[in-house]
Amino acid sequence: MASNFIKVKCKKCGNVQTVFSHATREVVCLGCGAVLLEPTGGKAHLVYGEIVEVVDEPKEKGAGAKERNEEASEENGTRGASSE
Ligand SMILES: [Zn+2]
């Protein structure tokens, strides 16, 4: 599963900032300096932070050009090949 960004709201002052969900360092509130997240080696542990929104990786380019390559199930496979 890809790591992503989360919008975290400070429980102390209400400031909202976007942080990396797998932060490897303490993330402090830009408003009051409270520790929002602390690293755990995996997904960061929330201290004074509260997740308000999960943000996908901000590397989308050219919105609207999304095409899904659906692989149609092929029917010319080996059907009824049960050897009995
Ligand atoms: Zn704060």
PDB file of the backbone (N, CA, C, O) and the ligand in Angstrom, with CONECT records:
HET     ZN  A 101       1
ATOM      1  N   MET A   1       0.850  -1.205   0.000  1.00  0.00           N
ATOM      2  CA  MET A   1       0.000   0.000   0.000  1.00  0.00           C
ATOM      3  C   MET A   1       0.875   1.240   0.000  1.00  0.00           C
ATOM      4  O   MET A   1       1.829   1.345   0.771  1.00  0.00           O
ATOM      5  N   ALA A   2       0.550   2.142  -0.842  1.00  0.00           N
ATOM      6  CA  ALA A   2       1.359   3.351  -0.941  1.00  0.00           C
ATOM      7  C   ALA A   2       1.125   4.273   0.244  1.00  0.00           C
ATOM      8  O   ALA A   2       0.014   4.411   0.755  1.00  0.00           O
ATOM      9  N   SER A   3       2.190   4.880   0.646  1.00  0.00           N
ATOM     10  CA  SER A   3       2.044   5.843   1.726  1.00  0.00           C
ATOM     11  C   SER A   3       1.419   7.106   1.154  1.00  0.00           C
ATOM     12  O   SER A   3       1.484   7.364  -0.048  1.00  0.00           O
ATOM     13  N   ASN A   4       0.826   7.871   2.021  1.00  0.00           N
ATOM     14  CA  ASN A   4       0.163   9.053   1.519  1.00  0.00           C
ATOM     15  C   ASN A   4       0.287  10.203   2.498  1.00  0.00           C
ATOM     16  O   ASN A   4       1.001  10.126   3.498  1.00  0.00           O
ATOM     17  N   PHE A   5      -0.407  11.239   2.191  1.00  0.00           N
ATOM     18  CA  PHE A   5      -0.369  12.407   3.050  1.00  0.00           C
ATOM     19  C   PHE A   5      -1.698  12.543   3.771  1.00  0.00           C
ATOM     20  O   PHE A   5      -2.745  12.136   3.266  1.00  0.00           O
ATOM     21  N   ILE A   6      -1.637  13.108   4.930  1.00  0.00           N
ATOM     22  CA  ILE A   6      -2.859  13.308   5.683  1.00  0.00           C
ATOM     23  C   ILE A   6      -2.938  14.760   6.138  1.00  0.00           C
ATOM     24  O   ILE A   6      -1.934  15.414   6.418  1.00  0.00           O
ATOM     25  N   LYS A   7      -4.151  15.217   6.196  1.00  0.00           N
ATOM     26  CA  LYS A   7      -4.359  16.542   6.771  1.00  0.00           C
ATOM     27  C   LYS A   7      -4.622  16.353   8.241  1.00  0.00           C
ATOM     28  O   LYS A   7      -5.543  15.639   8.638  1.00  0.00           O
ATOM     29  N   VAL A   8      -3.817  16.991   9.033  1.00  0.00           N
ATOM     30  CA  VAL A   8      -3.910  16.812  10.467  1.00  0.00           C
ATOM     31  C   VAL A   8      -4.280  18.128  11.140  1.00  0.00           C
ATOM     32  O   VAL A   8      -3.718  19.189  10.865  1.00  0.00           O
ATOM     33  N   LYS A   9      -5.238  18.003  12.020  1.00  0.00           N
ATOM     34  CA  LYS A   9      -5.678  19.188  12.754  1.00  0.00           C
ATOM     35  C   LYS A   9      -5.106  19.140  14.162  1.00  0.00           C
ATOM     36  O   LYS A   9      -5.150  18.105  14.828  1.00  0.00           O
ATOM     37  N   CYS A  10      -4.585  20.235  14.593  1.00  0.00           N
ATOM     38  CA  CYS A  10      -4.009  20.311  15.923  1.00  0.00           C
ATOM     39  C   CYS A  10      -5.121  20.405  16.967  1.00  0.00           C
ATOM     40  O   CYS A  10      -6.016  21.247  16.882  1.00  0.00           O
ATOM     41  N   LYS A  11      -5.032  19.513  17.955  1.00  0.00           N
ATOM     42  CA  LYS A  11      -6.064  19.522  18.986  1.00  0.00           C
ATOM     43  C   LYS A  11      -5.927  20.707  19.919  1.00  0.00           C
ATOM     44  O   LYS A  11      -6.851  21.042  20.660  1.00  0.00           O
ATOM     45  N   LYS A  12      -4.788  21.326  19.876  1.00  0.00           N
ATOM     46  CA  LYS A  12      -4.566  22.444  20.791  1.00  0.00           C
ATOM     47  C   LYS A  12      -5.056  23.770  20.222  1.00  0.00           C
ATOM     48  O   LYS A  12      -5.759  24.534  20.884  1.00  0.00           O
ATOM     49  N   CYS A  13      -4.665  24.020  18.977  1.00  0.00           N
ATOM     50  CA  CYS A  13      -5.006  25.337  18.431  1.00  0.00           C
ATOM     51  C   CYS A  13      -5.897  25.272  17.201  1.00  0.00           C
ATOM     52  O   CYS A  13      -6.400  26.298  16.741  1.00  0.00           O
ATOM     53  N   GLY A  14      -6.096  24.073  16.665  1.00  0.00           N
ATOM     54  CA  GLY A  14      -6.998  23.948  15.526  1.00  0.00           C
ATOM     55  C   GLY A  14      -6.355  24.179  14.184  1.00  0.00           C
ATOM     56  O   GLY A  14      -7.029  24.142  13.155  1.00  0.00           O
ATOM     57  N   ASN A  15      -5.069  24.416  14.180  1.00  0.00           N
ATOM     58  CA  ASN A  15      -4.365  24.611  12.918  1.00  0.00           C
ATOM     59  C   ASN A  15      -4.361  23.308  12.117  1.00  0.00           C
ATOM     60  O   ASN A  15      -4.156  22.234  12.683  1.00  0.00           O
ATOM     61  N   VAL A  16      -4.584  23.397  10.813  1.00  0.00           N
ATOM     62  CA  VAL A  16      -4.578  22.213   9.959  1.00  0.00           C
ATOM     63  C   VAL A  16      -3.390  22.277   9.015  1.00  0.00           C
ATOM     64  O   VAL A  16      -3.156  23.290   8.356  1.00  0.00           O
ATOM     65  N   GLN A  17      -2.653  21.197   8.962  1.00  0.00           N
ATOM     66  CA  GLN A  17      -1.539  21.144   8.029  1.00  0.00           C
ATOM     67  C   GLN A  17      -1.424  19.766   7.422  1.00  0.00           C
ATOM     68  O   GLN A  17      -1.869  18.777   8.005  1.00  0.00           O
ATOM     69  N   THR A  18      -0.824  19.707   6.250  1.00  0.00           N
ATOM     70  CA  THR A  18      -0.676  18.431   5.558  1.00  0.00           C
ATOM     71  C   THR A  18       0.668  17.818   5.900  1.00  0.00           C
ATOM     72  O   THR A  18       1.711  18.463   5.785  1.00  0.00           O
ATOM     73  N   VAL A  19       0.627  16.579   6.316  1.00  0.00           N
ATOM     74  CA  VAL A  19       1.865  15.913   6.700  1.00  0.00           C
ATOM     75  C   VAL A  19       1.930  14.538   6.050  1.00  0.00           C
ATOM     76  O   VAL A  19       0.922  14.005   5.587  1.00  0.00           O
ATOM     77  N   PHE A  20       3.110  13.986   6.023  1.00  0.00           N
ATOM     78  CA  PHE A  20       3.322  12.653   5.496  1.00  0.00           C
ATOM     79  C   PHE A  20       2.866  11.640   6.545  1.00  0.00           C
ATOM     80  O   PHE A  20       3.219  11.741   7.720  1.00  0.00           O
ATOM     81  N   SER A  21       2.083  10.672   6.102  1.00  0.00           N
ATOM     82  CA  SER A  21       1.501   9.737   7.062  1.00  0.00           C
ATOM     83  C   SER A  21       2.539   8.806   7.682  1.00  0.00           C
ATOM     84  O   SER A  21       2.317   8.230   8.747  1.00  0.00           O
ATOM     85  N   HIS A  22       3.663   8.671   7.008  1.00  0.00           N
ATOM     86  CA  HIS A  22       4.714   7.821   7.557  1.00  0.00           C
ATOM     87  C   HIS A  22       5.925   8.677   7.920  1.00  0.00           C
ATOM     88  O   HIS A  22       7.064   8.369   7.568  1.00  0.00           O
ATOM     89  N   ALA A  23       5.643   9.731   8.618  1.00  0.00           N
ATOM     90  CA  ALA A  23       6.703  10.656   8.986  1.00  0.00           C
ATOM     91  C   ALA A  23       7.783   9.941   9.784  1.00  0.00           C
ATOM     92  O   ALA A  23       7.497   9.098  10.635  1.00  0.00           O
ATOM     93  N   THR A  24       9.010  10.289   9.496  1.00  0.00           N
ATOM     94  CA  THR A  24      10.113   9.668  10.219  1.00  0.00           C
ATOM     95  C   THR A  24      10.668  10.613  11.284  1.00  0.00           C
ATOM     96  O   THR A  24      11.616  10.285  11.996  1.00  0.00           O
ATOM     97  N   ARG A  25      10.072  11.753  11.370  1.00  0.00           N
ATOM     98  CA  ARG A  25      10.472  12.704  12.396  1.00  0.00           C
ATOM     99  C   ARG A  25       9.219  13.228  13.070  1.00  0.00           C
ATOM    100  O   ARG A  25       8.118  13.122  12.530  1.00  0.00           O
ATOM    101  N   GLU A  26       9.390  13.770  14.202  1.00  0.00           N
ATOM    102  CA  GLU A  26       8.259  14.415  14.862  1.00  0.00           C
ATOM    103  C   GLU A  26       7.751  15.550  13.992  1.00  0.00           C
ATOM    104  O   GLU A  26       8.524  16.311  13.410  1.00  0.00           O
ATOM    105  N   VAL A  27       6.443  15.639  13.920  1.00  0.00           N
ATOM    106  CA  VAL A  27       5.849  16.748  13.188  1.00  0.00           C
ATOM    107  C   VAL A  27       5.216  17.677  14.214  1.00  0.00           C
ATOM    108  O   VAL A  27       4.369  17.270  15.009  1.00  0.00           O
ATOM    109  N   VAL A  28       5.639  18.911  14.176  1.00  0.00           N
ATOM    110  CA  VAL A  28       5.081  19.844  15.138  1.00  0.00           C
ATOM    111  C   VAL A  28       4.127  20.812  14.461  1.00  0.00           C
ATOM    112  O   VAL A  28       4.257  21.125  13.277  1.00  0.00           O
ATOM    113  N   CYS A  29       3.185  21.266  15.229  1.00  0.00           N
ATOM    114  CA  CYS A  29       2.196  22.206  14.732  1.00  0.00           C
ATOM    115  C   CYS A  29       2.864  23.524  14.375  1.00  0.00           C
ATOM    116  O   CYS A  29       3.674  24.061  15.131  1.00  0.00           O
ATOM    117  N   LEU A  30       2.504  24.026  13.213  1.00  0.00           N
ATOM    118  CA  LEU A  30       3.089  25.292  12.781  1.00  0.00           C
ATOM    119  C   LEU A  30       2.464  26.458  13.526  1.00  0.00           C
ATOM    120  O   LEU A  30       2.981  27.575  13.514  1.00  0.00           O
ATOM    121  N   GLY A  31       1.352  26.178  14.168  1.00  0.00           N
ATOM    122  CA  GLY A  31       0.668  27.251  14.874  1.00  0.00           C
ATOM    123  C   GLY A  31       1.141  27.411  16.303  1.00  0.00           C
ATOM    124  O   GLY A  31       1.444  28.520  16.745  1.00  0.00           O
ATOM    125  N   CYS A  32       1.204  26.294  17.033  1.00  0.00           N
ATOM    126  CA  CYS A  32       1.519  26.410  18.457  1.00  0.00           C
ATOM    127  C   CYS A  32       2.714  25.580  18.884  1.00  0.00           C
ATOM    128  O   CYS A  32       3.182  25.701  20.016  1.00  0.00           O
ATOM    129  N   GLY A  33       3.206  24.747  17.998  1.00  0.00           N
ATOM    130  CA  GLY A  33       4.411  24.004  18.329  1.00  0.00           C
ATOM    131  C   GLY A  33       4.162  22.677  19.022  1.00  0.00           C
ATOM    132  O   GLY A  33       5.112  21.999  19.415  1.00  0.00           O
ATOM    133  N   ALA A  34       2.906  22.295  19.178  1.00  0.00           N
ATOM    134  CA  ALA A  34       2.601  21.015  19.795  1.00  0.00           C
ATOM    135  C   ALA A  34       3.022  19.880  18.860  1.00  0.00           C
ATOM    136  O   ALA A  34       3.032  20.036  17.639  1.00  0.00           O
ATOM    137  N   VAL A  35       3.363  18.758  19.443  1.00  0.00           N
ATOM    138  CA  VAL A  35       3.750  17.606  18.624  1.00  0.00           C
ATOM    139  C   VAL A  35       2.501  16.948  18.063  1.00  0.00           C
ATOM    140  O   VAL A  35       1.667  16.432  18.807  1.00  0.00           O
ATOM    141  N   LEU A  36       2.384  16.972  16.748  1.00  0.00           N
ATOM    142  CA  LEU A  36       1.208  16.378  16.123  1.00  0.00           C
ATOM    143  C   LEU A  36       1.399  14.887  15.899  1.00  0.00           C
ATOM    144  O   LEU A  36       0.512  14.085  16.192  1.00  0.00           O
ATOM    145  N   LEU A  37       2.547  14.528  15.384  1.00  0.00           N
ATOM    146  CA  LEU A  37       2.838  13.136  15.084  1.00  0.00           C
ATOM    147  C   LEU A  37       4.202  12.771  15.627  1.00  0.00           C
ATOM    148  O   LEU A  37       5.110  13.599  15.703  1.00  0.00           O
ATOM    149  N   GLU A  38       4.321  11.515  16.000  1.00  0.00           N
ATOM    150  CA  GLU A  38       5.650  11.040  16.318  1.00  0.00           C
ATOM    151  C   GLU A  38       5.883   9.759  15.530  1.00  0.00           C
ATOM    152  O   GLU A  38       4.964   8.967  15.326  1.00  0.00           O
ATOM    153  N   PRO A  39       7.105   9.569  15.095  1.00  0.00           N
ATOM    154  CA  PRO A  39       7.424   8.411  14.251  1.00  0.00           C
ATOM    155  C   PRO A  39       7.398   7.114  15.038  1.00  0.00           C
ATOM    156  O   PRO A  39       7.744   7.078  16.219  1.00  0.00           O
ATOM    157  N   THR A  40       6.989   6.069  14.378  1.00  0.00           N
ATOM    158  CA  THR A  40       6.954   4.762  15.028  1.00  0.00           C
ATOM    159  C   THR A  40       7.728   3.734  14.221  1.00  0.00           C
ATOM    160  O   THR A  40       7.876   2.586  14.641  1.00  0.00           O
ATOM    161  N   GLY A  41       8.217   4.146  13.069  1.00  0.00           N
ATOM    162  CA  GLY A  41       8.875   3.198  12.179  1.00  0.00           C
ATOM    163  C   GLY A  41       7.924   2.785  11.073  1.00  0.00           C
ATOM    164  O   GLY A  41       8.346   2.272  10.037  1.00  0.00           O
ATOM    165  N   GLY A  42       6.661   3.006  11.295  1.00  0.00           N
ATOM    166  CA  GLY A  42       5.669   2.712  10.269  1.00  0.00           C
ATOM    167  C   GLY A  42       4.782   3.924  10.128  1.00  0.00           C
ATOM    168  O   GLY A  42       5.248   5.041   9.903  1.00  0.00           O
ATOM    169  N   LYS A  43       3.517   3.683  10.264  1.00  0.00           N
ATOM    170  CA  LYS A  43       2.585   4.806  10.206  1.00  0.00           C
ATOM    171  C   LYS A  43       2.748   5.644  11.466  1.00  0.00           C
ATOM    172  O   LYS A  43       2.776   5.116  12.577  1.00  0.00           O
ATOM    173  N   ALA A  44       2.853   6.931  11.284  1.00  0.00           N
ATOM    174  CA  ALA A  44       3.125   7.809  12.409  1.00  0.00           C
ATOM    175  C   ALA A  44       1.998   7.780  13.436  1.00  0.00           C
ATOM    176  O   ALA A  44       0.823   7.628  13.103  1.00  0.00           O
ATOM    177  N   HIS A  45       2.390   7.930  14.673  1.00  0.00           N
ATOM    178  CA  HIS A  45       1.417   7.925  15.763  1.00  0.00           C
ATOM    179  C   HIS A  45       0.952   9.346  16.041  1.00  0.00           C
ATOM    180  O   HIS A  45       1.754  10.273  16.150  1.00  0.00           O
ATOM    181  N   LEU A  46      -0.344   9.493  16.151  1.00  0.00           N
ATOM    182  CA  LEU A  46      -0.897  10.812  16.397  1.00  0.00           C
ATOM    183  C   LEU A  46      -0.776  11.179  17.868  1.00  0.00           C
ATOM    184  O   LEU A  46      -1.143  10.395  18.743  1.00  0.00           O
ATOM    185  N   VAL A  47      -0.272  12.345  18.130  1.00  0.00           N
ATOM    186  CA  VAL A  47      -0.165  12.813  19.506  1.00  0.00           C
ATOM    187  C   VAL A  47      -1.245  13.878  19.740  1.00  0.00           C
ATOM    188  O   VAL A  47      -2.316  13.597  20.279  1.00  0.00           O
ATOM    189  N   TYR A  48      -0.935  15.085  19.327  1.00  0.00           N
ATOM    190  CA  TYR A  48      -1.953  16.128  19.429  1.00  0.00           C
ATOM    191  C   TYR A  48      -2.640  16.343  18.088  1.00  0.00           C
ATOM    192  O   TYR A  48      -3.407  17.289  17.910  1.00  0.00           O
ATOM    193  N   GLY A  49      -2.357  15.468  17.170  1.00  0.00           N
ATOM    194  CA  GLY A  49      -2.944  15.619  15.845  1.00  0.00           C
ATOM    195  C   GLY A  49      -4.214  14.812  15.699  1.00  0.00           C
ATOM    196  O   GLY A  49      -4.427  13.818  16.393  1.00  0.00           O
ATOM    197  N   GLU A  50      -5.033  15.249  14.801  1.00  0.00           N
ATOM    198  CA  GLU A  50      -6.285  14.559  14.517  1.00  0.00           C
ATOM    199  C   GLU A  50      -6.467  14.560  13.001  1.00  0.00           C
ATOM    200  O   GLU A  50      -6.452  15.617  12.370  1.00  0.00           O
ATOM    201  N   ILE A  51      -6.637  13.381  12.423  1.00  0.00           N
ATOM    202  CA  ILE A  51      -6.752  13.307  10.968  1.00  0.00           C
ATOM    203  C   ILE A  51      -8.093  13.864  10.517  1.00  0.00           C
ATOM    204  O   ILE A  51      -9.143  13.437  10.996  1.00  0.00           O
ATOM    205  N   VAL A  52      -8.056  14.800   9.612  1.00  0.00           N
ATOM    206  CA  VAL A  52      -9.307  15.338   9.093  1.00  0.00           C
ATOM    207  C   VAL A  52      -9.535  14.916   7.650  1.00  0.00           C
ATOM    208  O   VAL A  52     -10.665  14.936   7.161  1.00  0.00           O
ATOM    209  N   GLU A  53      -8.463  14.536   6.972  1.00  0.00           N
ATOM    210  CA  GLU A  53      -8.603  14.141   5.586  1.00  0.00           C
ATOM    211  C   GLU A  53      -7.357  13.396   5.135  1.00  0.00           C
ATOM    212  O   GLU A  53      -6.237  13.707   5.539  1.00  0.00           O
ATOM    213  N   VAL A  54      -7.587  12.407   4.289  1.00  0.00           N
ATOM    214  CA  VAL A  54      -6.455  11.690   3.706  1.00  0.00           C
ATOM    215  C   VAL A  54      -6.256  12.185   2.286  1.00  0.00           C
ATOM    216  O   VAL A  54      -7.193  12.225   1.488  1.00  0.00           O
ATOM    217  N   VAL A  55      -5.049  12.552   1.988  1.00  0.00           N
ATOM    218  CA  VAL A  55      -4.754  13.117   0.680  1.00  0.00           C
ATOM    219  C   VAL A  55      -3.936  12.117  -0.126  1.00  0.00           C
ATOM    220  O   VAL A  55      -2.950  11.568   0.367  1.00  0.00           O
ATOM    221  N   ASP A  56      -4.341  11.891  -1.339  1.00  0.00           N
ATOM    222  CA  ASP A  56      -3.565  11.014  -2.196  1.00  0.00           C
ATOM    223  C   ASP A  56      -2.241  11.662  -2.543  1.00  0.00           C
ATOM    224  O   ASP A  56      -2.054  12.869  -2.392  1.00  0.00           O
ATOM    225  N   GLU A  57      -1.357  10.854  -2.996  1.00  0.00           N
ATOM    226  CA  GLU A  57      -0.058  11.381  -3.376  1.00  0.00           C
ATOM    227  C   GLU A  57      -0.216  12.507  -4.381  1.00  0.00           C
ATOM    228  O   GLU A  57      -0.820  12.317  -5.437  1.00  0.00           O
ATOM    229  N   PRO A  58       0.306  13.648  -4.072  1.00  0.00           N
ATOM    230  CA  PRO A  58       0.117  14.833  -4.923  1.00  0.00           C
ATOM    231  C   PRO A  58       0.999  14.814  -6.153  1.00  0.00           C
ATOM    232  O   PRO A  58       1.778  15.739  -6.381  1.00  0.00           O
ATOM    233  N   LYS A  59       0.879  13.769  -6.939  1.00  0.00           N
ATOM    234  CA  LYS A  59       1.689  13.729  -8.151  1.00  0.00           C
ATOM    235  C   LYS A  59       0.818  13.489  -9.378  1.00  0.00           C
ATOM    236  O   LYS A  59       1.278  12.971 -10.395  1.00  0.00           O
ATOM    237  N   GLU A  60      -0.419  13.868  -9.263  1.00  0.00           N
ATOM    238  CA  GLU A  60      -1.300  13.738 -10.414  1.00  0.00           C
ATOM    239  C   GLU A  60      -0.996  14.824 -11.417  1.00  0.00           C
ATOM    240  O   GLU A  60      -0.766  15.977 -11.054  1.00  0.00           O
ATOM    241  N   LYS A  61      -0.996  14.460 -12.648  1.00  0.00           N
ATOM    242  CA  LYS A  61      -0.766  15.474 -13.669  1.00  0.00           C
ATOM    243  C   LYS A  61      -1.795  15.316 -14.778  1.00  0.00           C
ATOM    244  O   LYS A  61      -2.068  14.213 -15.251  1.00  0.00           O
ATOM    245  N   GLY A  62      -2.343  16.421 -15.168  1.00  0.00           N
ATOM    246  CA  GLY A  62      -3.331  16.386 -16.241  1.00  0.00           C
ATOM    247  C   GLY A  62      -4.610  15.699 -15.822  1.00  0.00           C
ATOM    248  O   GLY A  62      -4.906  14.599 -16.289  1.00  0.00           O
ATOM    249  N   ALA A  63      -5.353  16.317 -14.968  1.00  0.00           N
ATOM    250  CA  ALA A  63      -6.601  15.707 -14.534  1.00  0.00           C
ATOM    251  C   ALA A  63      -7.560  15.591 -15.703  1.00  0.00           C
ATOM    252  O   ALA A  63      -7.594  16.455 -16.580  1.00  0.00           O
ATOM    253  N   GLY A  64      -8.322  14.542 -15.712  1.00  0.00           N
ATOM    254  CA  GLY A  64      -9.291  14.369 -16.786  1.00  0.00           C
ATOM    255  C   GLY A  64      -8.815  13.382 -17.830  1.00  0.00           C
ATOM    256  O   GLY A  64      -9.589  12.940 -18.679  1.00  0.00           O
ATOM    257  N   ALA A  65      -7.559  13.042 -17.766  1.00  0.00           N
ATOM    258  CA  ALA A  65      -7.013  12.120 -18.764  1.00  0.00           C
ATOM    259  C   ALA A  65      -6.864  10.721 -18.179  1.00  0.00           C
ATOM    260  O   ALA A  65      -5.962   9.958 -18.525  1.00  0.00           O
ATOM    261  N   LYS A  66      -7.765  10.434 -17.304  1.00  0.00           N
ATOM    262  CA  LYS A  66      -7.671   9.119 -16.680  1.00  0.00           C
ATOM    263  C   LYS A  66      -8.341   8.055 -17.530  1.00  0.00           C
ATOM    264  O   LYS A  66      -9.528   8.143 -17.842  1.00  0.00           O
ATOM    265  N   GLU A  67      -7.584   7.080 -17.886  1.00  0.00           N
ATOM    266  CA  GLU A  67      -8.143   5.977 -18.654  1.00  0.00           C
ATOM    267  C   GLU A  67      -7.873   4.681 -17.919  1.00  0.00           C
ATOM    268  O   GLU A  67      -6.756   4.401 -17.484  1.00  0.00           O
ATOM    269  N   ARG A  68      -8.900   3.926 -17.799  1.00  0.00           N
ATOM    270  CA  ARG A  68      -8.711   2.653 -17.128  1.00  0.00           C
ATOM    271  C   ARG A  68      -8.494   1.550 -18.142  1.00  0.00           C
ATOM    272  O   ARG A  68      -9.305   1.337 -19.043  1.00  0.00           O
ATOM    273  N   ASN A  69      -7.420   0.878 -17.982  1.00  0.00           N
ATOM    274  CA  ASN A  69      -7.146  -0.241 -18.872  1.00  0.00           C
ATOM    275  C   ASN A  69      -7.745  -1.506 -18.280  1.00  0.00           C
ATOM    276  O   ASN A  69      -7.126  -2.228 -17.498  1.00  0.00           O
ATOM    277  N   GLU A  70      -8.948  -1.726 -18.684  1.00  0.00           N
ATOM    278  CA  GLU A  70      -9.601  -2.922 -18.186  1.00  0.00           C
ATOM    279  C   GLU A  70      -9.256  -4.104 -19.072  1.00  0.00           C
ATOM    280  O   GLU A  70      -9.499  -4.104 -20.279  1.00  0.00           O
ATOM    281  N   GLU A  71      -8.705  -5.067 -18.456  1.00  0.00           N
ATOM    282  CA  GLU A  71      -8.356  -6.250 -19.229  1.00  0.00           C
ATOM    283  C   GLU A  71      -9.574  -7.153 -19.310  1.00  0.00           C
ATOM    284  O   GLU A  71      -9.987  -7.765 -18.326  1.00  0.00           O
ATOM    285  N   ALA A  72     -10.122  -7.218 -20.481  1.00  0.00           N
ATOM    286  CA  ALA A  72     -11.293  -8.061 -20.682  1.00  0.00           C
ATOM    287  C   ALA A  72     -10.903  -9.518 -20.498  1.00  0.00           C
ATOM    288  O   ALA A  72      -9.876  -9.989 -20.987  1.00  0.00           O
ATOM    289  N   SER A  73     -11.747 -10.186 -19.792  1.00  0.00           N
ATOM    290  CA  SER A  73     -11.461 -11.599 -19.566  1.00  0.00           C
ATOM    291  C   SER A  73     -11.539 -12.369 -20.885  1.00  0.00           C
ATOM    292  O   SER A  73     -12.557 -12.366 -21.577  1.00  0.00           O
ATOM    293  N   GLU A  74     -10.464 -13.004 -21.191  1.00  0.00           N
ATOM    294  CA  GLU A  74     -10.436 -13.731 -22.457  1.00  0.00           C
ATOM    295  C   GLU A  74     -11.250 -15.019 -22.355  1.00  0.00           C
ATOM    296  O   GLU A  74     -11.198 -15.757 -21.372  1.00  0.00           O
ATOM    297  N   GLU A  75     -11.989 -15.237 -23.409  1.00  0.00           N
ATOM    298  CA  GLU A  75     -12.829 -16.434 -23.385  1.00  0.00           C
ATOM    299  C   GLU A  75     -12.291 -17.561 -24.251  1.00  0.00           C
ATOM    300  O   GLU A  75     -12.881 -18.637 -24.354  1.00  0.00           O
ATOM    301  N   ASN A  76     -11.164 -17.282 -24.863  1.00  0.00           N
ATOM    302  CA  ASN A  76     -10.596 -18.326 -25.723  1.00  0.00           C
ATOM    303  C   ASN A  76      -9.589 -19.190 -24.965  1.00  0.00           C
ATOM    304  O   ASN A  76      -8.718 -19.831 -25.554  1.00  0.00           O
ATOM    305  N   GLY A  77      -9.735 -19.186 -23.672  1.00  0.00           N
ATOM    306  CA  GLY A  77      -8.817 -19.993 -22.884  1.00  0.00           C
ATOM    307  C   GLY A  77      -9.221 -21.451 -22.890  1.00  0.00           C
ATOM    308  O   GLY A  77     -10.057 -21.895 -23.677  1.00  0.00           O
ATOM    309  N   THR A  78      -8.605 -22.167 -21.997  1.00  0.00           N
ATOM    310  CA  THR A  78      -8.920 -23.590 -21.929  1.00  0.00           C
ATOM    311  C   THR A  78     -10.162 -23.787 -21.088  1.00  0.00           C
ATOM    312  O   THR A  78     -10.111 -23.755 -19.858  1.00  0.00           O
ATOM    313  N   ARG A  79     -11.262 -23.989 -21.756  1.00  0.00           N
ATOM    314  CA  ARG A  79     -12.508 -24.168 -21.027  1.00  0.00           C
ATOM    315  C   ARG A  79     -12.938 -25.640 -21.076  1.00  0.00           C
ATOM    316  O   ARG A  79     -12.874 -26.286 -22.122  1.00  0.00           O
ATOM    317  N   GLY A  80     -13.361 -26.132 -19.966  1.00  0.00           N
ATOM    318  CA  GLY A  80     -13.794 -27.526 -19.913  1.00  0.00           C
ATOM    319  C   GLY A  80     -12.638 -28.482 -20.149  1.00  0.00           C
ATOM    320  O   GLY A  80     -12.793 -29.526 -20.782  1.00  0.00           O
ATOM    321  N   ALA A  81     -11.479 -28.109 -19.629  1.00  0.00           N
ATOM    322  CA  ALA A  81     -10.313 -28.953 -19.859  1.00  0.00           C
ATOM    323  C   ALA A  81     -10.047 -29.860 -18.662  1.00  0.00           C
ATOM    324  O   ALA A  81      -8.913 -30.260 -18.400  1.00  0.00           O
ATOM    325  N   SER A  82     -11.080 -30.160 -17.974  1.00  0.00           N
ATOM    326  CA  SER A  82     -10.890 -31.026 -16.820  1.00  0.00           C
ATOM    327  C   SER A  82     -10.588 -32.452 -17.276  1.00  0.00           C
ATOM    328  O   SER A  82     -11.401 -33.109 -17.925  1.00  0.00           O
ATOM    329  N   SER A  83      -9.457 -32.877 -16.932  1.00  0.00           N
ATOM    330  CA  SER A  83      -9.079 -34.233 -17.360  1.00  0.00           C
ATOM    331  C   SER A  83      -9.666 -35.275 -16.411  1.00  0.00           C
ATOM    332  O   SER A  83      -9.222 -35.432 -15.273  1.00  0.00           O
ATOM    333  N   GLU A  84     -10.636 -35.950 -16.895  1.00  0.00           N
ATOM    334  CA  GLU A  84     -11.250 -36.985 -16.045  1.00  0.00           C
ATOM    335  C   GLU A  84     -11.669 -38.184 -16.858  1.00  0.00           C
ATOM    336  O   GLU A  84     -12.202 -39.148 -16.308  1.00  0.00           O
TER     337      GLU A  84
HETATM  338 ZN    ZN A 101      -1.367  23.841  17.294  1.00  0.00          ZN2+
END
